[in-house]
């Protein structure tokens, strides 16, 4: 017994194994669906490809050099080293990704204004190919994100047209503020004529339209202009431009940009290089610019003092006689003038150092420090210290555009600035002490020389004093002028460290998208795998039996025969259509049953029970026609309607169900009373009779056994039409009376799980001599996955040998019939 249940477990495991071959044939059976899906996918991919705009990617190359000023000397240079090429490359890459840089580029190119024409699928950006251009009034607002139509009426007039569905809209000024506000709109269709060159002043539009000389304008030609949010356009280009070092070079950068208009890409890349070069040159000249400002302020004070001294000398000469001073006193005066000039220089240095110290201690922006060399300070530590602090301050300023304030990068730079500042402050204090010592020495020398001049008359002393002041003022003025000229020369001679190597240019290449071939490959994959997945899911969830190979896989019970699908107005197919293929199938089943009954040792007639799993599988249809096949062969046959719950067999024989086996079993009627002779020779029927309240108990009554025993003596074949085995237990009760059992399996209807019920009952002996009969079979010559192979007398005999020559053609020979046949075949 244990081995039997082990076999059942193995049978169930075998039934649960995935049928890859069945799935493959199922997919082949639905090949038209797969091809249809692929075709639809290709059509979708085609429309996606033709509707998508071409995307281009162009690039340019720039070199980051450390271009030294040709006028650089240790004593005259007003510039300083910014940290070498490697430091500059990082700063340049950062600058290119900053909002401020991209704002300058977008603003200079006015990429927030687009020129369009109506294309097949969308508005096409024609950029500079537009035969006109707009000169904006940037102090007034322009409507955002709304295409404004421009229709040229003739060579001098055009019309602005639009359809507004809202009462107000957002407009933006494109001046330095880039401010936005709401304005009223005229609802509905708007049209207004203007002359070319006439200023348009509307609440939502403010510009002047001019023609381009190179492009003629045809009358009634239509164009569109559209304004975009300035910040949005800047953000698009800021995120879109790609910057990377080229190859192994650390000083050559490749700038790349993608877009749908190559001319715009070219202009943006080249303009960004120009603006970057100008910005770097401006940054490089910052030191010299600050120095010139400092010298100009000092020069103004010296110039004022010099004018006052000159005026004083002129006044003195008018009021006093012109006379000569002896050579000795003149030489003393000259020495005194030199000492005073030196004192003036040292005081200037001291004042610069005091201002520098105060600046470092009170300010946080260190980008505006003048060069120490502008006042003659050549102390190396001070010059280099100021240069380093200024460089770090500019680097910090650049980071503010791309880095959050709480970033550790700012903390690191601030630490470096503080360290350099502390060192510089100490150096300033030491230098100031040295200058003060020198000033005390100069003051002693000046006092000694002034004592020698004290013996001169007062008018001569006054003359020499004014003359010395005049000479000192003139000398200071000359020195400042020389320093300013030096700074101006350095600034003028400076060249940008950004040098274009290969400018962006449209040479016909650069197309990167859409990837049409990839879209078609994706369409092929989606078109193929989507139906395959659906087929797989349906196949996986499908618990219905479709072919004989599935029955073979799920059960060891043999298949006795196949019955094709046949539409007829009643169940008497074998009697009324004896030459049909279905009739031949029943005769084939009859022949196969002979081999089974020969093995039976029972005396008298043979009993055949016909059942199924559920109703609707053709149990009654098979019972009537198997019985008819036996009757027509001369066998005395009787059909017992033992489906007491749902009787059916009486309608086809024009008899009633008023009396039947139920009446016999309750001893209400005799056998002769319930026996019905049909119009078919050798064929009798006993119907089930009225539906009883206890059908199971009636079928267990000994009188049923007596009835069948009695019928065995009279009839050759006794057909038992029983209830479905999976719904009620009546059929199991009747198995003891059956010499053989036919279990009906309707293809595309019977569930696979029902076979497990039959397997179990067959294994434990509740059902004996059971065979399957496949109903609703349809032969498919091109992709039949297993129907009927191995069961020759069911499929081969009924359809193969007689199906085309001797059997009656059940299909209509009319044109409509042939069309239906063709459709069913495909």
C-alpha positions in Angstrom: 0.0 0.0 0.0 2.9 2.3 0.8 4.4 1.7 -2.6 1.1 2.6 -4.2 1.0 6.0 -2.5 4.6 6.5 -3.4 3.7 6.0 -7.0 0.9 8.5 -6.5 3.4 11.1 -5.2 5.7 10.5 -8.1 2.7 10.9 -10.4 1.8 14.2 -8.9 5.4 15.4 -9.1 5.5 14.4 -12.7 2.3 16.3 -13.3 3.7 19.5 -11.8 6.9 19.5 -13.9 6.9 22.4 -16.4 6.1 21.2 -19.9 8.6 23.1 -21.9 7.7 21.2 -25.1 4.1 22.1 -24.6 4.9 25.7 -24.0 7.1 25.8 -27.2 4.3 24.3 -29.3 1.8 26.7 -27.7 4.0 29.6 -28.7 4.4 28.2 -32.2 0.6 27.8 -32.3 0.3 31.6 -31.6 3.1 32.7 -34.0 0.7 35.1 -35.6 0.3 36.9 -32.3 4.0 37.2 -31.9 4.5 38.5 -35.4 1.7 41.0 -34.9 3.2 42.2 -31.6 6.6 42.6 -33.3 5.0 44.5 -36.2 3.1 46.8 -33.8 6.4 47.4 -31.9 8.2 48.3 -35.1 5.5 50.7 -36.1 5.7 52.4 -32.7 9.5 52.5 -32.9 9.2 54.1 -36.4 6.9 56.8 -35.2 9.1 57.5 -32.2 12.2 57.8 -34.5 10.5 60.1 -36.9 9.1 62.3 -34.2 12.2 62.6 -32.1 14.6 65.5 -32.9 18.1 64.7 -33.9 20.6 65.2 -31.0 24.1 66.4 -31.8 27.2 66.6 -29.7 30.1 69.0 -30.5 33.3 69.9 -28.7 36.1 72.4 -28.6 39.6 72.3 -27.1 41.2 75.0 -24.9 44.7 75.1 -23.4 45.4 76.4 -19.9 48.8 78.0 -19.9 50.8 79.9 -17.4 51.5 82.9 -19.7 54.1 85.0 -18.0 54.0 88.8 -18.6 56.8 89.7 -21.1 57.5 92.8 -18.9 58.1 90.8 -15.8 61.1 91.6 -13.7 61.9 91.2 -10.1 61.5 94.9 -9.5 58.7 96.0 -11.8 56.1 93.2 -12.0 52.8 94.1 -10.5 51.5 90.5 -11.0 52.2 87.3 -9.1 52.0 83.5 -9.7 48.5 82.1 -9.2 49.7 78.6 -8.3 50.9 77.1 -11.6 49.0 75.3 -14.4 47.6 72.5 -12.3 45.9 74.9 -10.0 44.5 76.9 -12.9 43.0 73.9 -14.5 40.9 73.1 -11.4 39.8 76.7 -11.2 38.9 76.8 -14.9 36.8 73.6 -14.7 35.0 75.1 -11.6 34.4 78.4 -13.4 32.9 76.7 -16.4 30.3 74.9 -14.2 29.4 78.0 -12.2 26.1 79.8 -12.6 27.7 83.2 -12.9 29.8 82.1 -16.0 26.9 80.5 -17.7 24.7 83.5 -17.0 27.2 85.7 -18.9 27.2 83.3 -21.8 23.4 82.9 -22.0 22.9 86.7 -21.6 25.4 87.5 -24.3 23.8 85.1 -26.8 20.2 85.7 -25.7 19.5 82.0 -25.7 16.4 82.8 -23.7 14.8 83.9 -27.0 14.0 81.3 -29.6 13.0 81.6 -33.2 10.8 78.9 -34.6 8.8 77.7 -37.6 6.1 75.1 -37.6 7.4 71.7 -38.5 5.7 68.5 -39.2 5.6 67.3 -35.6 6.7 70.4 -33.6 8.0 73.9 -33.7 11.5 73.8 -35.2 14.2 76.1 -33.8 15.8 78.0 -36.7 18.1 80.2 -34.6 20.0 82.5 -36.9 18.3 81.2 -40.0 15.3 83.4 -39.1 15.0 86.3 -41.6 14.5 88.7 -38.8 15.7 89.4 -35.3 14.3 91.1 -32.2 16.0 93.9 -30.3 14.5 93.6 -26.8 13.6 96.3 -24.4 15.2 94.6 -21.5 13.7 97.0 -19.0 10.2 95.7 -19.8 8.8 92.2 -19.5 8.4 89.4 -22.1 5.8 86.6 -21.8 7.3 83.3 -20.8 6.8 79.9 -22.3 4.2 81.0 -24.8 4.8 80.9 -28.6 4.0 84.2 -30.2 3.2 84.1 -33.9 4.7 86.6 -36.4 3.2 86.7 -39.9 4.8 89.0 -42.5 2.2 90.8 -44.6 4.7 92.5 -46.9 8.2 94.0 -47.0 7.3 96.6 -44.4 4.5 95.2 -42.2 4.0 92.2 -40.0 1.3 90.9 -37.7 1.6 89.5 -34.2 -1.0 86.8 -33.5 -1.7 84.5 -30.6 -4.6 82.8 -28.8 -4.7 83.3 -25.0 -6.7 81.0 -22.8 -5.8 82.7 -19.6 -6.4 86.2 -18.3 -2.8 86.7 -17.0 0.7 85.2 -17.5 4.2 85.5 -16.1 6.6 87.9 -17.9 10.3 88.4 -17.2 12.7 91.4 -17.6 16.0 90.5 -19.1 18.0 93.3 -17.6 20.4 92.9 -14.7 17.6 92.1 -12.3 16.0 89.3 -14.4 12.8 89.9 -12.4 9.5 88.2 -13.1 5.9 89.4 -12.5 2.4 88.7 -13.6 0.6 90.8 -16.3 -2.9 90.8 -17.9 -3.6 89.2 -21.2 -6.3 89.7 -23.8 -8.5 86.6 -23.7 -9.1 84.8 -27.0 -7.5 85.6 -30.4 -5.1 88.4 -30.5 -3.9 90.1 -33.7 -2.1 93.4 -34.1 -0.1 94.9 -37.0 3.2 96.7 -36.7 5.7 98.1 -39.1 9.2 96.6 -39.3 11.5 98.8 -37.1 8.5 100.0 -35.1 8.7 99.5 -31.3 6.3 97.0 -29.9 5.1 98.0 -26.5 2.5 95.6 -25.1 1.9 94.4 -21.5 3.4 91.1 -22.5 5.8 91.9 -25.4 8.4 94.7 -25.7 10.8 94.6 -28.6 11.6 96.0 -32.0 11.7 93.8 -35.1 14.4 94.2 -37.8 15.0 92.3 -41.0 18.2 90.4 -41.6 19.7 91.6 -44.9 20.8 88.1 -45.9 17.4 86.4 -45.7 14.5 87.5 -47.8 11.0 87.2 -46.3 8.1 85.9 -48.3 4.7 87.5 -47.8 2.3 85.5 -45.5 5.2 83.5 -44.1 4.8 82.6 -40.4 7.3 82.4 -37.7 7.2 82.1 -33.9 9.2 83.5 -31.1 9.2 82.2 -27.6 10.8 83.5 -24.4 12.1 81.1 -21.7 12.9 81.6 -18.1 16.4 82.9 -17.9 17.4 80.9 -14.8 16.0 77.7 -16.4 18.0 78.2 -19.6 21.2 78.9 -17.5 20.6 75.8 -15.4 20.1 73.7 -18.6 23.5 74.8 -20.1 25.2 74.7 -16.7 24.3 71.1 -16.2 24.7 70.2 -19.9 28.3 71.4 -20.6 30.9 68.7 -20.0 34.5 69.6 -19.2 37.3 67.1 -18.9 41.1 67.0 -19.4 42.0 65.6 -22.8 43.9 62.4 -22.7 47.0 62.5 -20.5 47.4 66.2 -20.8 46.7 68.2 -17.6 46.6 71.6 -19.4 44.3 70.9 -22.3 40.5 70.8 -21.7 37.8 69.4 -23.9 34.5 71.3 -23.7 31.5 69.3 -25.0 27.8 70.1 -25.3 24.8 68.3 -26.7 21.6 69.8 -28.2 19.2 69.7 -31.1 20.6 72.8 -33.0 24.3 72.6 -34.0 24.6 76.3 -34.7 23.6 77.1 -31.1 26.0 74.5 -29.7 28.9 76.0 -31.8 28.1 79.5 -30.6 27.7 78.5 -27.0 31.0 76.6 -26.9 33.0 79.4 -28.6 31.3 82.1 -26.6 32.0 80.3 -23.3 35.6 80.1 -24.3 35.8 83.8 -25.1 34.0 84.8 -21.9 36.2 82.4 -19.9 39.3 84.0 -21.4 38.1 87.5 -20.7 37.2 86.5 -17.1 40.6 84.9 -16.5 42.4 87.9 -17.9 40.3 90.2 -15.8 41.1 88.1 -12.8 44.8 88.0 -13.8 44.8 91.9 -14.1 43.0 92.3 -10.7 46.3 92.9 -8.9 47.5 95.5 -11.4 44.0 97.1 -11.4 43.9 97.5 -7.6 47.5 98.9 -7.7 46.5 101.5 -10.3 43.5 102.5 -8.2 45.8 102.9 -5.2 48.4 104.9 -7.1 45.7 107.2 -8.6 44.5 108.0 -5.2 48.0 108.8 -3.9 48.9 110.6 -7.1 45.9 112.9 -6.6 47.1 113.9 -3.2 50.8 114.5 -4.4 49.6 116.5 -7.3 47.5 118.8 -5.1 50.5 119.3 -2.8 52.8 120.0 -5.7 50.4 122.6 -7.1 50.4 124.3 -3.7 54.2 124.4 -3.5 54.5 125.8 -7.0 52.0 128.5 -6.1 53.9 129.3 -3.0 57.2 129.5 -4.9 55.7 131.8 -7.5 54.3 134.0 -4.7 57.7 134.0 -3.0 59.5 135.0 -6.1 57.1 137.9 -6.8 57.6 139.2 -3.3 61.3 138.8 -3.1 64.3 139.5 -5.3 65.8 136.6 -7.2 69.2 135.9 -6.0 71.7 133.0 -5.9 72.8 130.9 -3.0 76.5 130.1 -2.7 77.5 126.6 -3.9 78.2 125.3 -0.4 74.8 126.1 0.9 73.2 124.8 -2.4 75.0 121.5 -1.9 73.8 121.3 1.7 70.3 122.0 0.5 70.6 119.3 -2.1 71.6 116.8 0.5 68.8 117.9 2.8 66.4 117.4 -0.1 67.5 113.9 -0.7 67.1 113.0 3.0 63.7 114.5 3.0 62.8 112.6 -0.2 63.9 109.4 1.4 61.9 110.3 4.5 58.9 110.8 2.4 59.3 107.4 0.7 59.7 105.7 4.1 56.6 107.4 5.5 54.7 106.3 2.4 55.8 102.7 3.0 54.9 103.0 6.7 51.4 104.4 5.8 50.9 101.5 3.3 51.9 98.9 6.0 49.6 100.5 8.5 46.7 100.5 6.0 47.5 96.9 5.0 47.6 95.7 8.6 44.3 97.5 9.3 42.8 95.9 6.1 43.9 92.4 7.1 42.5 92.8 10.6 39.1 94.3 9.7 38.2 93.0 6.3 37.1 89.5 5.1 37.5 90.1 1.3 41.2 90.1 0.4 40.8 90.4 -3.4 41.3 94.2 -3.4 44.8 94.6 -2.0 47.2 96.8 -3.9 50.7 95.5 -4.8 53.3 96.4 -2.1 55.7 97.2 -4.9 53.5 100.2 -5.8 55.0 102.1 -2.8 58.5 100.6 -3.2 58.2 97.7 -0.7 60.3 94.9 -2.1 60.4 92.8 1.0 60.0 89.2 -0.4 57.9 87.9 2.5 55.4 90.8 2.2 55.1 90.6 -1.6 54.6 86.8 -1.6 52.3 86.9 1.4 50.0 89.4 -0.2 50.0 87.4 -3.4 49.2 84.1 -1.6 46.3 85.7 0.4 44.9 87.3 -2.7 45.1 84.0 -4.6 43.4 82.1 -1.8 40.7 84.7 -1.6 39.9 84.4 -5.3 39.8 80.7 -5.0 37.4 80.9 -2.2 35.3 83.3 -4.2 35.1 80.8 -7.1 34.0 78.0 -4.7 31.0 80.1 -3.5 29.3 79.4 -6.9 29.5 75.6 -6.7 30.0 74.7 -3.0 27.8 75.0 0.1 29.1 77.4 2.7 29.3 74.7 5.4 31.7 72.6 3.1 35.0 71.6 4.5 36.7 73.2 1.4 35.8 76.6 2.8 37.2 75.7 6.2 40.5 74.5 4.6 40.9 77.7 2.6 40.1 79.9 5.6 42.7 78.1 7.6 45.3 78.7 4.9 44.3 82.4 4.7 44.5 82.8 8.5 48.0 81.1 8.5 49.3 83.3 5.7 47.7 86.4 7.4 49.4 85.7 10.7 52.8 85.3 9.1 52.2 88.5 7.0 51.1 90.5 10.1 54.3 89.5 11.9 56.4 90.5 8.9 54.6 93.8 8.7 55.4 94.6 12.3 59.1 93.7 11.8 59.3 95.8 8.6 57.6 98.8 10.3 60.2 98.7 13.1 63.0 98.7 10.5 61.4 101.6 8.7 61.0 103.6 12.0 64.7 103.0 12.8 65.6 104.3 9.4 63.3 107.3 9.8 65.1 108.2 13.1 68.4 108.1 11.3 67.0 110.3 8.5 65.6 112.8 11.0 69.0 113.2 12.7 70.7 113.8 9.4 68.0 116.3 8.4 68.5 118.1 11.7 72.2 118.4 11.2 71.9 119.8 7.7 69.1 122.2 8.8 71.5 123.6 11.5 74.1 124.4 8.9 71.5 126.4 6.9 70.3 128.3 10.0 73.1 130.9 9.5 71.6 132.0 6.2 69.3 134.9 6.1 65.7 134.0 6.6 64.6 134.8 3.1 67.3 132.5 1.7 66.3 129.8 4.2 62.7 130.2 3.1 63.6 130.0 -0.5 65.7 126.8 0.0 62.9 125.3 2.1 60.3 126.0 -0.7 62.7 124.8 -3.3 63.3 121.5 -1.4 59.5 121.0 -1.1 59.1 121.7 -4.7 61.8 119.3 -5.7 60.5 116.6 -3.3 56.9 117.0 -4.6 58.1 116.8 -8.2 60.2 113.8 -7.4 57.3 112.0 -5.7 55.0 112.9 -8.6 57.5 111.5 -11.0 57.8 108.3 -9.0 54.1 107.8 -8.8 53.7 108.4 -12.5 56.5 105.9 -13.2 54.7 103.3 -10.9 51.4 104.0 -12.6 52.9 103.6 -16.1 54.6 100.4 -15.0 51.3 99.0 -13.7 49.4 100.1 -16.9 52.1 98.5 -19.1 51.9 95.3 -17.1 48.1 95.3 -17.3 48.2 96.0 -21.1 50.8 93.4 -21.7 49.0 90.6 -19.8 47.5 87.9 -21.9 44.9 85.4 -20.9 45.9 81.9 -19.8 43.0 80.5 -21.7 44.0 79.8 -25.3 41.6 78.2 -27.8 43.2 75.3 -29.7 40.3 73.9 -31.7 37.1 76.0 -31.8 33.7 74.3 -32.1 32.6 74.0 -35.7 29.7 72.4 -37.6 31.4 70.1 -40.1 28.4 67.9 -40.7 29.1 65.3 -38.0 28.2 65.0 -34.4 24.9 63.1 -34.6 24.4 61.1 -31.4 20.7 60.5 -31.3 18.1 59.3 -31.4 19.7 55.8 -31.7 17.2 54.5 -34.3 18.8 51.1 -34.7 18.7 50.7 -30.9 15.0 51.6 -30.9 14.3 49.0 -33.5 16.2 46.4 -31.6 14.3 47.3 -28.5 11.1 47.1 -30.5 12.1 43.6 -31.7 12.8 42.5 -28.1 9.7 44.1 -26.6 7.5 42.9 -29.5 8.9 39.3 -29.2 9.2 38.9 -25.4 5.9 40.7 -24.4 3.6 38.1 -26.1 6.0 35.3 -25.1 5.7 36.4 -21.5 1.9 36.6 -21.8 1.9 33.2 -23.4 4.1 31.9 -20.7 1.9 33.3 -17.9 -1.3 32.0 -19.6 0.4 28.6 -20.1 1.6 28.6 -16.5 -1.8 29.5 -15.2 -3.7 27.3 -17.6 -4.9 24.2 -15.8 -6.9 22.9 -18.8 -6.0 19.8 -20.8 -5.3 20.6 -24.4 -3.8 17.4 -25.8 -3.1 13.8 -25.4 0.5 14.4 -24.6 -0.6 16.2 -21.4 -2.7 13.3 -20.4 0.2 10.9 -21.0 2.3 13.1 -18.8 -0.3 13.4 -16.0 -1.6 9.9 -15.9 -0.7 6.3 -16.8 -4.3 5.4 -17.7 -4.4 4.7 -21.4 -6.4 6.7 -24.0 -9.0 4.5 -25.8 -10.1 7.0 -28.5 -10.6 10.4 -29.8 -13.9 12.1 -30.7 -13.8 15.2 -32.9 -15.9 18.3 -32.4 -19.1 18.0 -34.3 -22.1 20.3 -34.3 -25.4 18.6 -34.7 -29.0 19.3 -33.5 -29.1 16.1 -31.4 -27.0 13.4 -29.9 -27.8 10.7 -32.5 -24.8 11.3 -34.7 -23.8 7.7 -35.2 -27.4 6.8 -36.3 -28.2 9.8 -38.4 -24.7 10.5 -39.8 -23.1 7.1 -40.0 -20.5 8.2 -42.6 -19.2 11.1 -40.5 -15.7 11.1 -38.9 -17.3 11.3 -35.5 -19.4 8.1 -36.1 -16.2 6.3 -37.2 -14.6 7.4 -34.0 -17.3 5.7 -32.0 -17.0 2.6 -34.1 -13.3 2.7 -33.4 -14.0 2.9 -29.6 -16.5 0.0 -30.0 -13.7 -2.1 -31.7 -11.2 -1.2 -28.9 -13.7 -2.2 -26.2 -13.9 -5.7 -27.7 -10.3 -6.4 -26.7 -11.1 -5.2 -23.2 -14.3 -7.2 -22.8 -12.6 -10.4 -24.0 -10.5 -10.4 -20.9 -13.5 -10.2 -18.7 -14.8 -13.5 -17.1 -18.2 -12.3 -16.3 -21.1 -14.3 -17.8 -23.8 -12.7 -19.9 -23.8 -9.2 -21.2 -21.0 -6.7 -20.6 -21.4 -3.5 -18.6 -19.7 -0.3 -19.6 -19.8 2.7 -17.3 -19.3 6.1 -18.8 -18.4 9.0 -16.5 -16.5 12.3 -16.4 -15.1 14.7 -13.9 -17.7 17.4 -14.2 -20.8 18.0 -16.3 -20.4 19.3 -19.9 -17.6 17.0 -21.0 -19.8 14.9 -23.3 -20.6 11.9 -21.0 -24.2 11.6 -22.2 -23.3 12.2 -25.8 -20.7 9.4 -25.7 -23.1 7.1 -23.8 -25.8 7.4 -26.5 -23.5 7.1 -29.5 -21.4 4.1 -28.1 -24.7 2.4 -27.4 -25.9 3.2 -30.9 -22.7 1.8 -32.4 -23.2 -1.5 -30.6 -26.9 -1.6 -31.5 -26.2 -1.0 -35.2 -23.6 -3.8 -35.1 -26.4 -6.2 -34.1 -25.6 -6.3 -30.4 -28.7 -6.1 -28.1 -27.9 -2.9 -26.2 -29.6 -1.1 -23.3 -28.7 2.4 -22.0 -29.4 3.0 -18.3 -29.8 6.6 -17.2 -28.2 6.4 -13.7 -27.6 10.2 -13.4 -30.5 10.5 -11.1 -29.7 14.2 -10.2 -29.7 15.6 -13.8 -31.4 13.2 -16.2 -30.8 13.9 -20.0 -31.0 10.9 -22.2 -34.8 10.9 -22.9 -35.1 13.9 -25.2 -33.3 12.4 -28.1 -35.6 9.3 -28.3 -38.9 11.2 -28.0 -39.7 9.6 -24.7 -40.6 11.1 -21.3 -38.9 10.9 -18.0 -42.0 10.3 -16.0 -40.9 6.8 -15.0 -37.6 5.2 -14.9 -35.0 3.4 -12.7 -36.0 5.5 -9.6 -39.6 4.0 -9.9 -38.1 0.6 -10.3 -35.8 0.9 -7.3 -38.6 2.1 -5.0 -40.8 -0.8 -6.4 -43.3 1.6 -7.9 -43.0 0.1 -11.3 -41.8 -3.2 -12.8 -39.0 -3.6 -15.3 -41.3 -3.8 -18.2 -43.0 -0.6 -17.1 -39.8 1.4 -17.2 -38.2 -0.2 -20.2 -38.4 1.9 -23.4 -37.9 0.6 -26.9 -36.3 3.2 -29.3 -36.6 3.6 -33.0 -33.2 2.2 -33.3 -33.1 -1.6 -33.7 -31.5 -3.5 -30.7 -31.4 -0.3 -28.7 -33.5 0.0 -25.5 -33.4 2.8 -22.9 -34.3 3.0 -19.2 -34.4 6.7 -18.2 -33.6 7.8 -14.6 -37.2 8.9 -13.8 -38.2 11.6 -11.3 -35.4 13.2 -9.3 -35.4 11.5 -5.9 -34.4 13.1 -2.6 -31.8 10.4 -1.9 -30.1 9.4 -5.2 -27.0 8.0 -3.5 -28.9 5.7 -1.2 -31.1 4.4 -4.2 -28.0 3.5 -6.2 -26.7 1.5 -3.2 -30.0 -0.5 -3.1 -29.5 -4.3 -3.9 -32.4 -4.0 -6.4 -30.0 -2.2 -8.7 -27.6 -5.2 -8.6 -30.6 -7.5 -9.3 -31.6 -5.2 -12.2 -28.1 -5.3 -13.8 -27.9 -9.1 -13.3 -31.2 -9.5 -15.0 -30.2 -7.3 -17.8 -27.0 -9.3 -18.4 -29.1 -12.3 -19.3 -31.1 -10.3 -21.9 -28.7 -7.8 -23.4 -25.2 -8.0 -24.9 -24.1 -4.5 -23.8 -25.3 -2.5 -20.9 -24.3 1.2 -20.9 -24.3 3.0 -17.6 -24.7 6.8 -18.0 -23.5 8.0 -14.5 -23.1 11.4 -12.8 -19.7 13.2 -12.8 -17.2 11.5 -10.5 -15.8 14.7 -9.1 -19.1 16.2 -8.1 -20.9 13.4 -6.4 -20.1 9.9 -5.1 -22.8 8.2 -7.2 -20.4 7.1 -9.9 -18.1 5.4 -7.4 -21.0 3.4 -6.1 -21.7 2.1 -9.6 -18.1 1.0 -10.4 -18.8 -2.3 -8.8 -21.3 -3.0 -11.6 -18.9 -2.0 -14.5 -16.8 -4.4 -16.4 -15.0 -1.4 -18.1 -15.1 2.4 -17.5 -14.7 5.2 -20.0 -13.7 8.5 -18.4 -14.5 11.4 -20.7 -11.9 14.2 -21.1 -13.0 17.2 -23.0 -10.0 19.0 -24.5 -9.8 22.7 -23.6 -12.3 22.2 -20.9 -11.4 19.4 -18.4 -9.0 20.6 -15.7 -5.7 18.8 -15.1 -6.4 18.4 -11.4 -9.3 16.1 -12.2 -7.0 13.5 -13.7 -5.3 13.3 -10.3 -8.6 12.3 -8.8 -9.0 9.5 -11.3 -5.3 8.5 -10.8 -5.8 8.1 -7.1 -9.0 6.2 -7.3 -7.6 3.9 -10.0 -4.5 3.3 -7.9 -6.4 2.3 -4.8 -8.8 0.1 -6.8 -12.0 2.1 -6.6 -12.1 2.3 -10.4 -11.0 -0.7 -12.6 -10.4 -1.1 -16.3 -10.7 2.6 -16.8 -9.7 4.3 -20.1 -9.8 7.9 -21.3 -11.8 9.1 -24.2 -10.8 12.5 -25.6 -13.8 14.6 -26.7 -13.8 17.8 -28.8 -10.6 16.8 -30.5 -9.5 19.1 -33.4 -6.7 17.9 -35.6 -4.0 20.5 -36.3 -1.6 19.2 -38.9 0.9 22.1 -38.7 1.4 22.5 -34.9 -0.4 19.6 -33.2 1.6 19.1 -30.0 0.9 15.5 -29.2 -2.8 15.0 -30.0 -3.4 11.3 -30.5 0.1 10.0 -31.2 0.6 6.5 -29.9 -3.1 5.7 -29.9 -3.7 4.4 -33.4 -7.2 3.1 -33.2 -8.6 6.3 -31.9 -7.0 8.8 -34.1 -5.4 6.9 -37.0 -8.3 4.7 -37.8 -11.0 7.2 -37.5 -9.3 10.1 -39.2 -6.3 8.9 -41.0 -7.7 6.1 -43.2 -11.2 7.1 -43.7 -11.3 10.8 -43.1 -10.8 11.9 -46.7 -12.0 9.1 -48.9 -14.9 7.1 -47.5 -16.2 9.3 -44.7 -19.0 11.8 -45.2 -17.8 15.4 -45.5 -19.4 17.3 -42.6 -18.4 20.7 -43.9 -20.4 22.7 -46.3 -19.2 22.8 -49.9 -20.6 26.3 -50.3 -18.3 29.4 -50.6 -19.2 30.4 -47.0 -18.4 27.0 -45.8 -15.0 26.9 -47.5 -14.2 30.4 -46.0 -15.1 29.1 -42.5 -13.0 26.1 -43.0 -10.0 28.2 -44.1 -10.4 30.5 -41.1 -10.5 27.6 -38.7 -7.4 26.1 -40.3 -5.4 29.3 -39.7 
